[in-house]
């Protein structure tokens, strides 16, 4: 992943769309991606070819309507077989294998299929603004498809990008469409100066974040291993100690994910991929492929805000291929669990998250208005919800990290399933009881 950062600089500066054109850039992307994938995974690279070829043939030969569903099932099914095989040969391990790139490739293939179907939609008014923006009207050539799949700065760790965004990057239209400022004279807008969109400062900032997250991953994380939850010393400890340890170990474990994602973001930005227009002051934004906003996660005031800022690109994929089609939050969590694999801990975490989000909606609807009458009460509510969100996050994510189903249930039993009981109680209570806070103007009258 450091190599992608180093390769990205000449790719952006010497092999930009203005210098060499899309054809050369596609070829370089494929060559670099093949070399990196083979170096990391050896002959396992054929799984990427097999999954991609199967889905490309389905996209090419099946009509839209059934096509996107078949590609979704085929890509996710191929990944699931890989997950099952990994359960057999490396249960509970963290061996680096091809399942990581297969997870990202599943996102690419399924999203492309749905975008192609959206591009052939007879009634575009039925498409949401996002699906309309990502709709693909021209079927990708083999070269374009392989470039999208094997792009050297996304193949190892992503993050996921939509096909349209990738093609705009390769062709240089991601910058050129937004790069000119305009002056107005006699009612006409004319282009003036093209601002610089050099991302060097952003790359260095990402690398500084990597240093911080890397320190926690290498130095602090080994001192608070998740495996301690298996020890009798932990199981026999006081309830407060058990809860505090879960909060601490999951907090430092998150740094491992931040480290990988920030390295991936830096590699893409170094290559020139990630430009997202300019802000109101004309400053370039390089947040198109941001996969986590660390501070917004660590200080989120509710679980929905937290999930919106964690693994962001995967959330965009799930919204595009699942939520926009069936409009079910539960379906999103179920498919997310399948995408991650078949460890029982994943399913405990995702089902718990769905329950917590439902309870959170009830709390915001019924409790929050009572704290909006003054700045002090509003601040108090924010502090309580930030602390509560971190407790919920630790409670629901330790099974995800621990992986094991029965051990996770045993630990939850040792905690008396207390947050499950509370949230189920909240959902039941506010399903039948609706609280109505007095409006601000009514308070003034009284």
RACORVEN-V912046 format. One record per backbone hydrogen bond with DSSP energy under -1.0 kcal/mol. CO is the residue of the C=O (numbers start at 1). NH is the residue of the N-H. Records with the same first field share a line. If there is no record, write none. Layout:
BEGIN
CO: NH, NH
END
This chain:
BEGIN
1: 5
2: 6
3: 7
4: 8
7: 11
8: 12
9: 13
10: 14, 15
16: 20
21: 25
22: 26
23: 27
24: 28
25: 29
26: 30
27: 31
28: 32
29: 33
30: 34
31: 35
32: 36
33: 37
34: 38
35: 39
36: 40
37: 41
38: 42
41: 44
42: 45
43: 46
44: 47
45: 49
46: 50
47: 51
48: 52
49: 53
50: 54
51: 55
52: 56
53: 57
54: 58
55: 59
56: 60
57: 61
58: 62
63: 66, 67
66: 70
67: 71
68: 72
69: 73
70: 74
71: 75
72: 76
73: 77
74: 78
75: 79
76: 80
77: 81
78: 82
79: 83
80: 84
81: 85
82: 86
83: 87
84: 88
85: 89
86: 90
90: 93
97: 100
98: 102
99: 103
100: 104
101: 105
102: 106
103: 107
104: 108
105: 109
106: 110
107: 111
108: 112
109: 113
110: 114
111: 115
112: 116
113: 117
114: 118
115: 119, 136
118: 121
123: 126
124: 127
128: 132
129: 133
130: 134
141: 145
142: 146
143: 147
144: 148
145: 149
146: 150
151: 154, 155
154: 158
162: 166
163: 167
164: 168
165: 169
166: 170
167: 171
168: 173, 174
172: 176
173: 177
175: 178, 179
179: 195
181: 192
183: 190
185: 188
188: 185
190: 183
193: 181
199: 203
200: 204
201: 205
202: 206
203: 207
204: 208
205: 209
206: 210
207: 211
208: 212
209: 213
210: 214
211: 215
212: 216
213: 217
214: 218
215: 219
216: 221
220: 223
221: 224
225: 228
226: 229
227: 230
228: 231
231: 235
232: 236
234: 237
238: 242
239: 243
240: 244
241: 245
242: 246
243: 247
244: 248
245: 249
246: 250
247: 251
248: 252
249: 253
250: 254
253: 256
254: 258
255: 259
256: 260
257: 261
258: 262
259: 263
260: 264
261: 265
262: 266
263: 267
264: 268
265: 269
266: 270
267: 271
268: 273
269: 272
274: 288
277: 285
279: 282
283: 279
285: 276
287: 290
291: 312
293: 297
294: 298
295: 299
297: 300
302: 306
303: 307
304: 308
306: 309
309: 293
311: 315
312: 316
313: 317
314: 318
315: 319
316: 320
317: 321
318: 322, 323
319: 324
322: 325, 326
323: 327
328: 332
329: 333
330: 334
331: 335
332: 336
333: 337
334: 338
335: 339
336: 340
337: 341
343: 346
344: 348
345: 349
346: 350
347: 351
348: 352
349: 353
350: 354
351: 355
352: 356
353: 357
354: 358
355: 359
356: 360
357: 361
358: 362
359: 363
360: 364
361: 365
362: 366
363: 367, 368
367: 370
368: 371
369: 372
374: 378
375: 379
376: 380
377: 381
378: 382
379: 383
380: 384
381: 385
382: 386
383: 387
384: 388
385: 389
386: 390
387: 391
388: 392
389: 393
390: 394
391: 395
392: 396
393: 397
394: 398
397: 401
398: 402
399: 403
402: 404
403: 345
404: 408
405: 409
406: 410
407: 411
408: 412
409: 413
410: 414
411: 415
412: 417
413: 416
415: 418
417: 421
418: 422
419: 423
420: 424
421: 425
422: 426
423: 427
424: 428
425: 429
426: 430
428: 432
429: 433
439: 443
440: 444
441: 445
442: 446
END
